[in-house]
């Protein structure tokens, strides 16, 4: 079948796609920040597992081709496809080859690099498994530049101001060396000058973007002189992280070009008692990268090509050591349930909305609700609760109990919406005379009032 269109891209998938999946794939290709594409026509089948889509603009076609391998998050799991500029010559031997070995790929050098780099890669995690990574660190260490380096484009804005460069929590997904990742880039939670309310909103957004829970917390530090301010930031981080959370943490140093010639990052860390202790707490998981000078280095060690692969291996190893499970606790579980229920509601009320639109609208609603739930909770307490493995949610501290009430309130409110009567739930839980029963009842009242207020 011949496909008409000004700028065509051929998509090689692992299997034949259902009509609904093709529509979702078209939506993905039309969103520039997700796929690099733009306005395009519907997908048309042209051969076994091959589809064609025509873009209106050549730059959109070229960007989709440049990224080569794409991962689309669907409700039944990720869909991975390869974008090419031509169909392969039909042959049985070619059909049996893995996607990344196809001779029809436009950037064969990139593919050969992928094949070579995967030889030492662990077999436990599939490439299309999306690794959710929360990036944490003080202002100016290069968190946003790191995202741009890994994803190969300017997905996160950077500037030269003295205040925290990332003003908002940003979540970006992409494929790096054949592996699917989602980076949640955060503002300088530990040192920013922004207002309490703004920072609370960004922490809640970080929680929402990382649901059902991050696989890795990436603590980003800068190679260079270890100052008093750096020590204070690290002390605050280690105070906020519980032992449970540290099982999911890795340390990444930026500005690798500042390493003395011939010095490895491990040798650099060993010279500082505080840095050495932090890295040990994170299971001795330590990497280095340089967002500016290591792009074309001849020295293998001072090369991002070498260290990006090493970083990805560290991420995968961390996930494997945790049994493939993600970090979670009561608050994350409650937020995740709220998101699922809100998406179901939006699908029923607005069946014509695209999946990406439903997802974004659900996030906005849940963000507003949780901002109300946690109105009286400070930024420090909220951040510490997120990073503590949920231990603080179970404590007796009145401030942490405020979050506990907010969480139980969210759960109770969700149950009330399912049952169709918030008052009924409130009455039923009041019959329980235990401490937990009273907490849930109080949470139901708080959530009921605030839910009504924002509707």
N, C-alpha and C positions, 0 to 999 in steps of 0.2 A: 504494500500500500504506500502510495506517495503522499507525503505530508507537505501542505503548502504553508508558507510562513517566511518572514524575511530573515530571521536569525534563529536557526534551529539548534537544539541541543538534544542528543540522544541519551536516554537514561537506561543503564543496565542494572536490573534488579535481580534478586535471588530467586524470585518466583513470580507467577502471574498475579497481577494486582486486581482486587475487586474494584467495582466502580466507585464505591465510597472512599476507598483508599486513594484512588487516582485524584479524586476531588481534593482530598486533604494534601496530597503531594503538590497539586497545582497551587493551593493556598500557600504552602511553604515556599514555593518557588517565586511567588509574587511578593513576598515580604523581604525587602532588601537586607534588613539587619539580621535576618535568619539565614538566608541562602546566598545573598549577594545579588539575587535576581531582581525582577520588577514585573511590570505588566506583561502578562503572557496569556496564551490561549490554553485550551484543554489538552490533556495528555491523550495521545493517539497511539495505539499498539501498532508496531511496525514489524515485529518478529518475536520469537519466543523470548519472553522476559525483557524485551526491549520496547521502549516507548519514546515518542518524540514530542517535544513541546517547542513552540515558536515564541520568541520574545520580540517585543516591539522595538526595543533599543539594543544595539550591538554591545554596548558596555555591559548591559545586564547579562547577555549571553556569555561574554568573555569572562565575567567575574564568576559565574556558575561553573564554567569550564576550568578556570584557574584553581578553584577549590577542589575540583576533581571528585573527591569522595565525600558524601553527605550523609548525615544521620538525622532522621526525623522522628521525634518522640510522638508515638501514637498511644491510644488508650490500651491496646493489646500488646504493647512492646515497641521497641525502636525499629524503624525501617531504614536499612542502609542501601544506598544506591551509588553508582559511579556515573559521572557526567562525561560524555565524550562528544567529539565533533563529527563522528562518522560511525556508520554501522560496520561491524567486523565482516570479513569475508567468511561466509558460512563454511564450517568444517567441524567434524565431530571432535577433533582433538582440541579445537579452540573452545568449544562449549564446555569441555571438562576442566578447563583451567580455572583457578581461583580468579576472582574479579581483579585483584591487584596485580596479576601477572598478564592481563590482557594486552595484546600487542596493539590494540586500538586506542590506548590511552594517549592523550595529547602530550602529557609531560612524562615521557618514559623515564627520564632521569630521576624524577621524584619517586616513581613507582619502584625503580630498582633500589633506591635508597630505603624505601619502606620494607622491601623484601629482605634486604641485608640486615636492617636494624631489628627485624622481628625474630631473628634466629635465636638470640639469647633471651627473648621475651618469655615471660611465664605463660603457660597454656591455660591457666585456671580461669582467667577473665576473657570473655569474648570482646572483640574490638568494638562491637556495637553496644556494649554495656556502658551506660552513661555514668561517668564518674563525677559526682557533685562535690565541688571543692570550694570552701569558704576561705577567702584570702584576707588575712589579718596583719596589721602592722602599723607602725607610727607614720605620721605625715612625712612624705618625701623619700621614702625608701624605694619607690618605684613599683608600687603594686599595680597601677594602671598600665604602666609601660610593660610590665610582665605579661599582662593579659594580651596586649598588642603583640608582644614577641611570640607568645605561644600560639595565638590564633592567626598570626601572619597578616594582620591588618589593624587599622585604627578603630577598634571596637570600643575602646575606653578613652575618653578625653583626658588629655594631660596639659598642664600649663606650668609656668614658672613662678607661681605665687607662693607667698610664705605660709599661707594657711593651707589646710588639708586640700590636696589637689582633687581628690575624688569627693565631690560634694554630695553625691547621692549613691546609694547602693545600686550597683549595676550587675545584671546577670546576662552572660553571653555564652552561647553554646557553639561548638564547632568540633572539627575532627583534626587531631594532631598526630602525625605519623600513623594514621590509620586507626587511632583510638578516639572514641567519643568522650568529650568532657564538657562539663558546665561549670564555668567560673563565676563565683559570686564575689565581685570586687566591692570592698567596703570602704567607707570613709575612715579617717583616723579615729577609731572609736576611743582610743586610750589617751589622746592628746589634743583633740580638736578644740577650737575656740567657739564652735557653733552652739546654738541655744539648746537647752535641755529638751524641749519639745521636738525640735527638728531631729536631734540625735535619736530620741526614742522612736520616732517614726521610721528612721532608717534601720534601726535594730529590728523592729517588727518586720520591715520589708525583707531584711536579710533572712529572718526566720521563715517567712512565707516562701521566698525564692529557693530556700534550701530544703523544703519539705519533700518527702517525709523525713528527711534528715541528711546532713552532709556525710560523705564517705571519708573526707579528709579536711582537717583544718591546716591551712598552710600559713605558718608564722614567718613573715618576711622581715628580714633584717638587712642591714647594709654593711658590706665590707668597708672597713676604715677604722678610724680612731674610736675606741670604746669610751664614750663620755658618760658623765653622771646622768644625763638625761636618758641615754640608752639604757643604763642600769635601772633607772626608775620605771621605764616602760616595761622592761623585761620582768622586773619584780611584780608589777601590777598584773601582767599577763599570767605569770605563774601563780599568783594569788587567785585569779579568777578561774583558772583551769583546775579541774579535779583530776585525780589519777585516772579515772575512767576516761575523761575527755582526752588526756594526753596519749592514750592508746591510738587515737585517731589523728594525732598531730605530727607534722613534719616541719623542719626548719629549712628555709630557703634564703640564701644570701644573694643580694643583687650587687651591682657595681663590682663584678668579679675582676674587672681590669685593675682594680686597686690592690689585688693580691700581688705581693712581691714575686718577681720572676722566679719560676721553679717551685713556688709554694702551693701546696694543695689546700683546699678549704678545710680539710681535717686538721692539717698542721696549723692553720690560722686559728681554728677554734681551740685547739689544745693549749694555746698560749694564754687564754683567758679563763680563769676559774669559773666566772659566771656563765660565759657562753658554753663552756664545756658541760657545766651542770645542766643547763637548759637542754642542750642536745641530748644528753643522756636521759633526761626525763621524757624526751620524745622518742625513746627507743633507739638513740644514736642515728636517727634518720636525718641526714643533712645533705643539702645540695647547694650548688652555686650557679649563677647565670649572669650575663651582662647584657643589658638591653640596648647598648649603644655600640660598643667596640668589638664584640665577639661575633659579628655577623659573618665575616669572611676570613677568620683567622687560619693561618697555615698550621699553627701549633694545635694539635688535636685537643689538648686539655683546655686551651683558651679559645674554645669554639662552642657557640650555642648549639650547633648541630649535635655535638657530642653530649652536651649537658642537658639539652631538652629530652633526649632519649633516656638519659640516666634519671632525670626527674620523673618521667612517666613510669619508669620501672619502680622507682621508690613509691610512687602513688599506688601502683598496682600491688606491690608487696605489702603495703600498709593495709589495703583492703583485704587481701588474702589472709593476713595475720589475724584479722577480725572476722574471719569466716565468711567474707563477702557481705557482711551486714553493715548497715549505716548507723551512725550515731543517732540516738533518739532519747526522748524523755517525755514526760507527761504533757508539757506545753506543746512540743512539736507534734505529738500525736493528736492533740486537740485541734491545733491549727490545720493539720492535714485533713481531719474529718470535716471541719468547716468548709475547706476548699472543695472537697468532693461533693458535699451537699449543695453548696452554692452553684457548682457547675451543673449538677442534676436539675436544680430549680431553673436555671437559665435556659437549659436545653428544652425544658417543658414549656416555659413561658415564651421563648423566642427561638423556635426551631430553625429559623432561617439564618441565625447567626453562624459564622464560621467557627470552627473549633478554636482557632487562635484568639478570636474575639471573645469567646466564652471564657477562655482561660484568663485573659487579661481583666475582663470585667469581674470575674470571681475574685481575683487577687485584690482588686480595688475595694470590693465590698468587705472582704475579710480584713483588709488593712484598717478600714474605718472602724469596724466592730472592735478589733483588738486594741486599737488606740483608745477606745472608750473603756474597755475592760481594765486597761492598765493605766488609767488616767492619774491615779494617785501614787504610782510606783516611779521611783527615780530611775534615771538612765543607768546608774551604776548597778543598782539591784537587778534591773532587767537584763543587762549584759551579763552579769555574774550568773544569773539563773540560766541563761542560754548556754553559757560555757561551762557550767559546773556539773553537767551530766544529770541535772534535775535534782541533785541532792538538796539544794536550798528550798525546793518546793515542798519538801517533806519536813523542814525544820520548824522550830517553835518561834523563831524570830517574827515579831508582828509584821515587819515589812515584807518578809517572804510569804507570810500567810496571806498578805494582800494579793500577791500573785496567785497563790493557791486558790483563793476565792474566785479570782478572775478566770482561772482555768476551769474549775468545777462549774462556774457560771456558764462558760461557753459550752461545756458538755451538756449541762442541764438545758440550756436554751435550745441546743440542737435537738435533744430528745423531745422537748416541748413542741418544736416545729413539726417533728415527725408525727407526734401524737395528735397535733392539731389544737393543743390547749396548754399554754404555759402555766395557767393557774392550776390545772390538774396535776401537773408534775410537781409544782411547788407544794400542793397539799399532800401529795403522796410522800414526799421526802420528809415532810415535817413530822410524820408519824414515827419516823426513826429517831429515837431519843438519844442515839449515840453522838459522840463528838463529830464523827464523819458525817452523820446524817444532818446535824445542824449546819456544818460547813457547806454541804451541798445545797441545803435549803436556802442559806444565805446567798450562795452563789447564784441560785436560780432566780432569786428576787432581784439581785444586782443586774444579772444579765438580762432578765425580763424587762426591767425598767430601761436599761440602756439600749437594748435591742429595739424597743418601741420608740425610743427617742430618735434613733438614727433612721428609722424607716419613714 
